């Protein structure tokens, strides 16, 4: 089976996407840093994001991550300046919609994506750590991280699509049937060794841009196909550094997607948020 030849043809249909991967450094972070957790950059004259349902109704959301694009190498269609933030509820679904599929995943009830296009440098105009609103309810707080971590960007790279992307199957079946005498209708028709080879192409990491990696399946296969760009993916930190405590359930990932035109227009009102795990 000429699997590499087939994948080359798939890459013509779904070209590699530019991305920046991040590594983690456990340390105290500043208000302007790209980071996971910690005190968010937040102007005093803005309304702080709160939840809209469940135990976090009217309760302040919690900073999951923020990206300062002035600290990150630029990739096409992404901002060149400003700070992008991801806030979530600390409930048992980390702020993801309880329906877990379809348009509900794009409704920013218990998560919020906020973009600050022009960064205020005067810290007296920003909320301090003591001024950030905190949860005052009685339920236990669940978060996919403990502590705070500076996000260190790598150099831009091109990331190829994997079989987990909802667009992959149609492209692969088309290319497979063009190359092989044997015809298939879906990925389940493949031999186990071929499917295993596809699985080996998956790299789990934390990145902006590129293609996603899931532990279950792509939630966009229903009505969310317009959200084609991976805005941000935060992976469970599974490595040799025991000081990094980032874990989505049982070794999962958290992903955010956006329509490309929305991203170009700096419009973050339509973002899909999904988390899954083993």
C-alpha positions as CSV (number, residue, x, y, z in Angstrom):
1,X,0.0,0.0,0.0
2,X,1.5,3.3,-1.1
3,X,0.2,5.2,1.9
4,X,2.7,8.1,1.5
5,X,1.6,8.7,-2.0
6,X,-2.0,8.8,-0.9
7,X,-1.2,11.2,1.9
8,X,0.7,13.5,-0.6
9,X,-2.5,13.6,-2.7
10,X,-4.5,14.4,0.5
11,X,-2.2,17.3,1.2
12,X,-3.1,18.7,-2.2
13,X,-6.7,18.8,-1.1
14,X,-6.0,19.8,2.5
15,X,-2.7,21.7,2.4
16,X,-0.5,21.9,5.5
17,X,-1.4,24.8,7.7
18,X,1.1,27.2,9.3
19,X,1.3,26.9,13.1
20,X,3.2,27.9,16.1
21,X,3.7,25.3,18.9
22,X,4.3,26.3,22.5
23,X,6.3,24.8,25.3
24,X,5.6,25.5,29.0
25,X,7.7,27.1,31.7
26,X,6.2,27.0,35.3
27,X,6.8,30.4,36.7
28,X,5.1,33.6,37.9
29,X,3.8,35.4,34.8
30,X,3.2,39.1,34.0
31,X,-0.1,40.6,32.9
32,X,1.1,40.9,29.3
33,X,2.6,37.4,28.9
34,X,1.4,34.5,26.8
35,X,0.4,32.0,29.4
36,X,-1.8,29.3,30.9
37,X,-3.5,30.4,34.1
38,X,-2.4,33.3,36.2
39,X,-3.7,36.9,36.3
40,X,-5.3,38.0,33.0
41,X,-4.6,41.2,31.3
42,X,-7.8,43.1,31.8
43,X,-8.7,46.8,31.6
44,X,-10.6,48.3,34.5
45,X,-13.1,49.9,32.2
46,X,-14.3,46.6,30.7
47,X,-17.0,44.2,32.0
48,X,-15.4,41.1,33.4
49,X,-16.7,37.9,31.7
50,X,-19.2,35.8,33.8
51,X,-20.9,32.5,33.2
52,X,-24.5,32.3,32.0
53,X,-25.7,28.9,33.3
54,X,-25.3,26.2,35.9
55,X,-23.1,26.7,38.9
56,X,-21.3,29.5,37.1
57,X,-24.3,31.6,36.3
58,X,-23.3,35.2,37.0
59,X,-20.0,34.0,38.4
60,X,-16.7,35.2,37.0
61,X,-15.0,32.9,34.5
62,X,-11.4,31.8,34.9
63,X,-8.5,32.5,32.6
64,X,-7.5,29.4,30.8
65,X,-4.9,31.0,28.5
66,X,-3.9,34.2,26.8
67,X,-1.8,34.8,23.7
68,X,0.1,38.0,23.2
69,X,0.6,38.2,19.5
70,X,3.4,40.7,19.9
71,X,5.4,37.9,21.5
72,X,4.5,35.2,19.0
73,X,5.9,34.8,15.4
74,X,3.3,35.8,12.9
75,X,1.5,33.3,10.8
76,X,-1.0,34.1,8.0
77,X,-4.5,35.3,8.9
78,X,-3.7,35.5,12.6
79,X,-3.3,38.9,14.4
80,X,0.0,40.6,14.4
81,X,-0.7,42.5,17.7
82,X,-3.1,42.4,20.6
83,X,-3.9,39.9,23.3
84,X,-6.4,37.0,22.8
85,X,-7.9,35.4,25.9
86,X,-9.8,32.2,26.6
87,X,-11.9,32.1,29.7
88,X,-13.7,29.1,31.0
89,X,-16.0,28.1,33.9
90,X,-14.6,25.8,36.5
91,X,-17.4,23.3,36.3
92,X,-17.2,19.6,35.6
93,X,-17.1,20.2,31.8
94,X,-14.6,23.1,32.0
95,X,-17.2,25.5,30.6
96,X,-18.0,23.4,27.5
97,X,-21.6,23.1,26.5
98,X,-23.4,20.2,28.2
99,X,-24.9,19.1,24.9
100,X,-21.3,18.3,23.8
101,X,-22.1,18.6,20.0
102,X,-23.5,20.9,17.3
103,X,-24.2,24.6,17.5
104,X,-24.2,24.5,21.3
105,X,-20.4,24.3,21.2
106,X,-20.3,27.7,19.6
107,X,-22.5,29.5,22.2
108,X,-20.2,31.4,24.6
109,X,-22.3,30.8,27.8
110,X,-19.7,29.3,30.1
111,X,-16.7,30.2,28.1
112,X,-15.6,33.4,26.5
113,X,-13.0,34.4,23.9
114,X,-11.9,38.0,24.3
115,X,-9.6,40.0,22.0
116,X,-7.8,43.2,23.1
117,X,-6.6,44.7,19.8
118,X,-4.8,47.6,21.5
119,X,-2.8,46.8,24.5
120,X,-2.8,49.3,27.4
121,X,0.7,49.5,28.8
122,X,-0.2,51.5,32.0
123,X,-0.8,48.8,34.6
124,X,-2.7,51.3,36.8
125,X,-5.5,51.0,34.2
126,X,-5.6,47.2,34.5
127,X,-7.0,44.9,37.1
128,X,-4.4,43.7,39.6
129,X,-4.4,40.1,40.9
130,X,-6.3,41.2,44.0
131,X,-8.9,43.0,41.9
132,X,-9.8,40.0,39.6
133,X,-13.3,38.7,40.5
134,X,-13.3,35.2,41.9
135,X,-15.9,32.5,42.2
136,X,-18.1,32.8,45.3
137,X,-20.4,29.8,44.8
138,X,-20.5,26.6,46.8
139,X,-19.6,24.1,44.1
140,X,-16.2,22.5,43.7
141,X,-14.0,24.1,41.1
142,X,-12.7,21.9,38.3
143,X,-9.9,23.2,36.0
144,X,-7.6,21.4,33.5
145,X,-4.6,23.0,35.0
146,X,-3.0,23.9,38.4
147,X,-0.7,26.9,38.8
148,X,0.4,29.1,36.0
149,X,2.7,28.6,33.0
150,X,4.4,30.9,30.6
151,X,3.9,29.9,27.0
152,X,7.1,29.9,25.0
153,X,6.5,30.0,21.2
154,X,8.6,28.0,18.7
155,X,9.3,28.9,15.1
156,X,6.4,28.8,12.6
157,X,6.0,25.5,10.9
158,X,3.6,23.7,8.5
159,X,1.4,21.1,10.1
160,X,-0.2,18.4,8.0
161,X,-3.7,17.1,8.4
162,X,-4.4,13.9,10.3
163,X,-7.2,11.4,10.0
164,X,-9.0,13.0,13.0
165,X,-9.9,16.1,11.1
166,X,-13.5,15.9,9.9
167,X,-12.5,16.8,6.3
168,X,-9.8,14.0,6.1
169,X,-12.0,11.0,5.5
170,X,-13.6,12.2,2.2
171,X,-10.2,13.5,0.9
172,X,-8.5,10.2,1.8
173,X,-11.1,7.9,0.4
174,X,-11.1,9.9,-2.9
175,X,-7.3,9.7,-3.1
176,X,-7.1,6.1,-2.1
177,X,-9.6,5.1,-4.7
178,X,-7.6,7.0,-7.4
179,X,-4.4,5.2,-6.5
180,X,-5.5,1.7,-5.4
181,X,-7.2,-1.1,-7.3
182,X,-9.1,-1.9,-4.1
183,X,-11.9,0.5,-3.4
184,X,-13.1,1.7,0.0
185,X,-16.1,3.7,1.2
186,X,-14.7,5.0,4.6
187,X,-11.7,4.7,6.9
188,X,-13.1,1.6,8.6
189,X,-12.6,-0.3,5.4
190,X,-8.8,0.0,5.8
191,X,-6.6,-2.8,7.1
192,X,-5.5,-2.4,10.7
193,X,-1.9,-1.8,9.8
194,X,-2.8,1.1,7.5
195,X,-5.1,2.7,10.1
196,X,-2.3,2.3,12.6
197,X,0.1,4.2,10.3
198,X,-2.4,7.0,10.1
199,X,-2.6,7.1,13.8
200,X,1.2,7.4,14.1
201,X,1.0,10.7,12.1
202,X,-0.8,12.4,15.0
203,X,1.3,14.7,17.3
204,X,-0.4,16.0,20.4
205,X,0.8,19.5,21.3
206,X,-0.2,23.0,22.4
207,X,-0.4,25.3,19.4
208,X,-2.1,28.1,17.5
209,X,-2.8,27.4,13.8
210,X,-2.2,24.0,12.2
211,X,-4.6,21.0,12.5
212,X,-6.2,19.6,15.7
213,X,-5.6,16.4,17.5
214,X,-8.4,14.7,19.4
215,X,-8.7,11.8,21.7
216,X,-12.3,11.1,20.5
217,X,-13.6,12.7,17.3
218,X,-13.9,16.1,15.6
219,X,-17.1,17.8,16.8
220,X,-17.3,20.0,13.7
221,X,-18.6,17.1,11.5
222,X,-22.2,18.3,12.2
223,X,-23.0,21.9,11.6
224,X,-19.8,23.6,12.5
225,X,-17.8,23.1,9.3
226,X,-17.3,26.8,8.8
227,X,-15.1,26.9,11.9
228,X,-12.2,25.6,9.8
229,X,-9.2,27.3,11.6
230,X,-7.6,25.9,14.8
231,X,-7.5,29.1,16.9
232,X,-5.8,27.4,19.9
233,X,-5.3,23.9,21.2
234,X,-4.1,23.2,24.7
235,X,-2.9,19.7,25.2
236,X,-2.5,17.7,28.4
237,X,1.2,18.1,29.4
238,X,2.4,14.5,29.3
239,X,6.2,14.5,29.6
240,X,9.2,14.2,31.8
241,X,8.6,17.5,33.6
242,X,6.5,16.7,36.7
243,X,6.2,20.4,37.5
244,X,3.7,20.9,34.6
245,X,0.2,20.1,35.8
246,X,-2.1,20.4,32.8
247,X,-4.6,17.6,32.3
248,X,-7.9,17.6,30.5
249,X,-9.8,14.8,32.2
250,X,-8.0,11.6,31.3
251,X,-5.2,12.9,29.1
252,X,-7.3,14.9,26.7
253,X,-7.2,18.2,24.7
254,X,-9.0,21.5,24.7
255,X,-9.6,23.1,21.3
256,X,-11.0,26.3,19.9
257,X,-12.0,26.8,16.3
258,X,-13.1,29.9,14.3
259,X,-14.2,30.7,10.7
260,X,-11.3,32.0,8.7
261,X,-13.0,35.2,7.6
262,X,-13.9,35.9,11.2
263,X,-10.3,35.5,12.2
264,X,-9.1,37.8,9.5
265,X,-11.7,40.4,10.6
266,X,-10.7,40.0,14.3
267,X,-14.3,38.9,15.1
268,X,-14.2,36.3,17.9
269,X,-18.0,36.1,18.4
270,X,-18.2,32.7,16.7
271,X,-15.8,30.2,18.2
272,X,-16.3,26.5,18.8
273,X,-14.9,25.2,22.1
274,X,-14.5,21.4,22.6
275,X,-12.7,19.3,25.1
276,X,-12.4,15.5,25.0
277,X,-10.4,12.8,26.7
278,X,-9.9,9.0,26.8
